[in-house]
Amino acid sequence: EAQVTQNPRYLITVTGKKLTVTCSQNMNHEYMSWYRQDPGLGLRQIYYSMNVEVTDKGDVPEGYKVSRKEKRNFPLILESPSPNQTSLYFCASSSKQGPGNTIYFGEGSWLTVV
Amino acid sequence: AQSVAQPEDQVNVAEGNPLTVKCTYSVSGNPYLFWYVQYPNRGLQFLLKYITGDNLVKGSYGFEAEFNKSQTSFHLKKPSALVSDSALYFCAVRDVLGTSGTYKYIFGTGTRLKVLA
């Protein structure tokens, strides 16, 4: 079954404590990205990756890092989380082939920073 | 830069009535437009897309969308709403960056659809 899997689904952490949200897809997709969803703001892109070792900033990259060492994995790293990073995070992937490929989303990760 | 706008935060409709969720876009070149739905505590699910061809696009769960180039709109429609259609709906556009083949997806702010029994 085509899947984007992200973990953890729910996390409460403290300010400044580094954390990583993992994302893995089983569809051999080249394109992967991270979004955060906040009320009234919709989905905003944090980082995206067009392929292994190719990453780029989205609209709201501050306070986040990513890496793409393998095609299937695209972890999101918060080196020093702050309360304004409390949000719902989604990982997504799609194939690069063709102009209008479907984006597949993970189930989301609820992150609370206290 | 390309963008999409969803002018309504919430749309209420009675069960059995037709529904419309609005989306307008701003693009340079040919638009690649999408609709996604998000049910509570779930990720986004693909509904339909417009790439080229017929202006009326049919998708999942009985939804369809009409691409209107002159009005730069891509409204989501369904002839008869169900209570189970209540969810958050997002319009999106694919933004091609330069000539390198790099692209990103831009989402609207979402419209909450409430279907009343």
Interface residues (C-beta under 8 A of the other chain):
Chain A: V4 Y31 S33 Y35 G40 L41 G42 L43 R44 Q45 Y48 M50 D56 G58 F90 A92 K96 P99 G100 T102 I103 Y104 F105 G106 E107 G108
Chain B: Q6 D9 N30 Y32 F34 Y36 N41 R42 G43 L44 Q45 F46 K49 Y50 I51 F90 A92 R94 G101 T102 Y103 K104 Y105 I106 F107 G108 T109 G110
